[in-house]
Amino acid sequence: MNSQNKNIDEFGRDLSLKSQQMISLSFESYFARFKGMSWVEIDEMAEEEEEQEKKADREEFLKVLAERKNLLQKGLYELEEGEEVDL
């Protein structure tokens, strides 16, 4: 550290710009969310969230596909090369 300014690290960064409170606040929500849970519980929760996300993505995809199919039937949509609307 610089002996003249204790807020400057060896790379010349001003450490006073890093708010310790901001850093702790950003992690508090994670700590609160997982507090008291085992690794198994955390893993199960993560898997459930991933499944829900995949389901939501699939539903959104099916909505877009149905809309494209509808527009294609009306002649308002043109398929791109390699694009299919039937699954």
Secondary structure as GFF3:
##gff-version 3
##sequence-region A 1 87
A	DSSP	three_ten_helix	15	17	.	.	.	ID=ss1
A	DSSP	alpha_helix	20	34	.	.	.	ID=ss2
A	DSSP	alpha_helix	39	74	.	.	.	ID=ss3
###
